[in-house]
Amino acid sequence: MRERQRVHQLVRDDLDRVVPDVVATIREQIPAYRTLSPAQVEEVSAIAAWATSRILELWVEGGELAPADVQRFRGIGAARALDGRPLPVILRAYRVAGTRITDLVAELGGDRLTVDDALALARLWMASIDTLSEALYAGHSAATERVSGDRERALGDLLDDLLSGRQATRTALQDRCRELDVTLPARPRVLVTAAAVAPEEAVLARERDGTTVAVLAPAGSTGAGPGCLVEATDPGDVPRAHRLAELAATTAPGRAFADRAVLDEADAQVVALLAAHRDADPVRLATLVLSRVRDQAHLLAGLEAFQASGSATAAAELLDVHPQTMRHRLRRLVHLTGRDPRRPWDRFVLEVAATVRPAG
C-alpha cells in the first residue's frame, strides 16, 4: 500500500501533464469530443482530474466508489443528456480515459509497482466502469425523459445550448431536433430585439429581461425592432451570430435605427469594430457592404468623393464629371449596397467598410 501511495502522489503532483494527456487521447479517439467548445473541454478536464484522483485514492485504500461518487456521476450523465452528447459516446470516453490513466500510472510507477498492484488497478477500473455506467445511464435517462416530457422547457434548453455553443455534435443536434419536432435551418438567422413577442415564424425563441432572442428561417419577416438580425453560416455558427446581434441590439447608437428598425450584420460588424469585440471581422464587413460594387471602380470613386465633399455637386467637381452623372452613380450605389450615403449611419457604415476594404 505504501508504494501505491507514493505512485498516487506522483500522479497528483503531475496532474498538469496527466489530465491534458488523457483529454487529448479522448479527443483523438472519439470524434464527437473534437468539436467541443473551450468551455466544454475545460469541463471534461475537470472531470478527468477528479476521476483520476478519486480512482487512485480508492486503489490505495482498497475501496470502491461511494454513494456520493455515484450521485456525482448521475449528475454528469444528466448534464450530458442536456447538451446532446449520446450515452454510448460518454461511456466510451470513460473507457478510453481508464486505459490511458492505467498506462500513465504504469509509466510513473515503474519498478515500484508489482503485478498485484497493476491487477488491482485494472480490476478497480473495470468495477468502477460498471458502477459509473449505471449512474450515468440513470442520470442520462432521467434528463432525457424530462426533455421529452416538458417540451417548452426542452426547447428553451435547446436554444440556450445553440446560443452558447454547448451542442456536442451535428448528429446529436439533429437527433435532438427530431425528438422535439423542430426543423433547424441550414443557415439560421439570429434575432435579438427589445420586442416582447417573437416573430410568428421563429423556429426557437425566448424572452428574458425584456429582450427576445429568436432563431428564424432564412426567409420571412424579421419581426419588430429595435433589434439586430445576423445570419449564421450553419448551426455551429449560431453563437457568433448571437454575440454580434446582441452587441448591436444593445449598444448601437440611436441614429443607427433612424431609418430601419432591425439592423443587419454589417451594422453589427461596425459596432463590433468600434468595441474591439472578439467577433469583429473587417474583411467580412467590407464583403457584406461592398461585394456588389468591388469591381466597379467608378462607383467606389464616387463614394469616396461624396464622403470627402459631402454633396453630389461637390463630388462631381472633384471627379470632373457632370452632377447628373454623380447622382446616377449614387443611386446605383444605393441600389447595389442597400446603403444611402446621404443618411448619417449608412454613410458611416459605408465609410468604415471602404476604409477596411482589402487592397486589390
N, C-alpha and C positions, 0 to 999 in steps of 0.2 A: 504494500500500500504506500510505503514511503516513496518508492520510485515513481509510482503513478502520480503522487502529489507533486513531485518535482517536475514531471513532464507537464502536468496540468498547469503549473506555474509558468513554465517555459512558453506554453501556448498563450496563456493570458498576457504575458509580457510582450508577445509578438502578434497580438490581435490586429494591430495596424497593418500587418502584412497578410495575416491569415485570412481575415474577412474579405478584403478585396480579391484575394486569390480564389476564395470559394465563390463569391458573387460572379467573378469573371468566368469561372468554369460553368456555372449555371447558365449564364447568358450565351456562352459558346455552344452548349449542347442543347439548349431549349430555345427555339426561335421566338416564341412568344415573349420571352424575357428581354430580347434585344430591343424591343420597341417601347420599353418602359420609360417614363419621364424621369428626369433627375430626382424629383421628389420620391417617386416610387422606388428607384434604385437605392436611395438613402434609407427608405423603409425596409427594403429587403436586406440591406446591410445590417441594420439594427437588429432585425430578427435573427440573422445569421450569427451575429456576435452573442446574442443572448442564448440561442440554442446551443452553440458550441460550448460556451462556458457551463451551461446547465448540464449538458450530457456528460462532459468531462468531470464535473463535480460529482454526478451520480456514479460515474465509473470509479472514482477514487473511494467513494463511500460504500460502493456495492449496493446502491439503492435503485429505485425506479421512479418514473415520473409521478409526481404528487398531484392530488386533485387540483391544486392551484395552477400547475403546469398544464393540465388537461383543459382547464377552463380558458387559459390563455390561448391555447391552440383553437378552441372553439371560436373565440373572438376573431382570430386570424382568418379562419375559414369563412366566417360571416362577412368580414371586410372584403375578402377576395371575391365572394359572390356578388357583392355590390359593385365592385369595379370591373366585373365581367370576365375575370380570369377563370377558365374552366378548372374543375376539381382535378381531373387527371394530370393537367399541366402542373398544378401546385404540388401534388404528391410526387411527381417525377422530380421536381426541383429539390424536394427534401431528400430523395434517394441519391440524387447527384451530389448534394451537399454532404450527406453522410459518408459517401465513398471518398470524396475529396478530403474531408476532415480526417478520416481514418488514415489516409496516405500521409497527410501532413504531420499527424501525431507520430507515425512511424518514423518520418524523417527527423523530427525534432527529438524523439526519444532515443533513437539509435540503439546502442547496446544496453541502455538502462532497462528496456522492456523485455519481458520473457514471452514465450509463446502463449502462456496462460493469460498474460496481460492483454495481448493482441486479441485473443479469442473472446475475452471478457468484454472488450470494447465493441467487437463485432456483434456479439450477442445482444449487448445493450442497445446498439443502434437498431438491430432488427426488431427487438421488442418495442422500442420506442416508436419506430415507424408504424407498427401495428396500432399502438395506442393513439398516436397523434393522427393517424389516418381516420380512425373512428371519430376523434374530436373534430378534425377539420370537416369531415363529412357531415357531422351533426350541425355544426355552425353554418356550413355552406348551404345545407338543405333548408335550415330554418330561415335563412336570409332569402333564399330563392323563393320559398313559399310566400314570404312577406312581399317580395317583388311581384309575384303573380297575383296575390290576393288583394293588394292595395295599389291599384293601377295609377291613381293620381299621384301618390307618393313615389311610386316606381318611375313614373315619367319625370318627376322632379329630380330624382336621383340620377336618371339618365342624362338630363340636361346639365346638371351640375358637373357630372363626370366629363361630358363633352367639353364644357367650357373650361375646365381645369386641366384637361388632358390626361385624366386618370384611366381612360379606357385602354385596356391592355393590348388587344389585337383587333384587326379588322373583322376576323371571323367571329370573335366574341361579340363585337358590336352588332354584327348582322344578326346573330342568334338572339341577342337581347331585344333588338328592334322587332324581330319576328314574333317573339313572345308577347310584346306589348302592342302588336299590330300598328307599328309606326314605320312609315316609309321615309327614310332619311335621304335627302337629295345627294347626288354625287358631288355637287358644289353648293353646299348650304350657304344661305345668307344670314348673317347675324345682325339683328336689330336691337339697339339699346335706345330706349325712349322714355321720356317722362310721362307718356300717356299711361293711364291706369289700366287700359284694356288692350290686350294684344290683338293684332290683325286676325281676322277670321281664318285666313289661310295659313296661320302659324302651324308648323309641324310640332314644335315644342315651345312652351312659354312658361314664364313665371314672373310674378310681381313681388318685389321686395323693397322696402324702404322708399316707396314712391317711384321706383324705377322698374320698367318692364324690360325683360330680355326675352327675345323670341328667335327661334330658328325658322327661316322661311325657305320655301322652294325658290328656284332661280327666277321664276316668272311670278307675276302678280303684284298687287299694290304693296307699298312699303309701310302703310299704317300712318298713324298720326305722329306729329313731332311735338316739340323739338326732339331730335334724336340723331342717330347715325346708323347707317346700314353698310356693312362690309361683307363682301362675298369671299368665302373661303375657297381654296383650290380643291379641297377634299375634306372629309370629316376630321382628319387628323390636324387640319389647319384651323379648325374652329377656335382653339384657344387664342391664337394670334389675332384672328378676326374680331373676337370678343374684346380683347385688350384694346385694340385700336378704336373700335366702336364706342367702348365705354369711355376711353380717354376723350374722344372728340365730343361725345354727347354731354359730358360733364364739365369740360374745360374750354371748349371752343368759344371765342368771343361772340357777343350778341350779333355783331354785324354779319357773321357767317350765316346766320339764319334769316337775314333780311329778305332774301329772295327765294329761299327754299326752307321747307320745314324739316326735311331729313337730309343730312349731309351724307356724302359718299366716302369711299376710301381715299380719294385724292385729298379731300378736306382733312380727313383723319391723319394722313401722312404728313401734311403741312404742320398740323398741331403736334404730331409726334416729333418732327424735326426740331421744332421750337423748344420742346420739352426734353430733348435729348433722350427720348424714350427708346427702350430696347428694340422695339419693332419698327423704328424709323428706317425707311429704305429709300434713299434719294433716287436710285435708278428706277425703282418701281413707281415712284411719284412722277418722274419725267415720262415714263411709259404710259401711265394712266391718263395723263393730261395731254401729252403732245404726240402720242404714237401715230395719230392720223395726219399729222402735219410735218412729221420729221423729215420727209423728203421734199417738202415744198418750201424752199428757201425764201421765196418772196413773201410768204405768209409769216414766217418766223422773223424776217427782217421788218415787216410791217408791224408785228407785235413789239419788237424791240424799239422801233421808232416811236410808236404810240406811247409806250411806257416811259420813254425818255422825254417826250414832249408834252404829253397829256391831252392832246387833241388830234383829230384826224387831219385837220388842216395843217397844223404844225408838223405832224408826222409826214405828210405828203411833201412838204418843203424839204424836210431832211432827206427824203429819198428821191427828190426831184421827179415826182410823179404827180398826176392830176389828183386833186382832192377826191373826186368821184372814184378814181381807181383805188385810193386808200380806203374809202368807205366800203367798197366792194370787197377788198381784202379782209377788212374787219368782220363784215357779215359772213364771209366764208370761214373765217377763223372761229366765229361763234358757232356756226353750223357744225364744224368738224370737232370742236373740243367741248361744246356744251358750256363754255365759259365766255362771259361777256366782259372784256377788259374795261368797259365803262362803269361796271359795278365794282365797288371797293374791294369786296372779298374775292370775287373772281379775278380781279386784276392782281391781287396779292398772290393767289394760288398760281396763276399763270407766270408771274414773275419768279416765284420760288422754283417752279418746275423748270423754267428756262435757265435759271441760274445753276441748278444742279444737274442739268442735262449733260450726259457724257459727250465729250467731243467726238466728232466724226460721224 
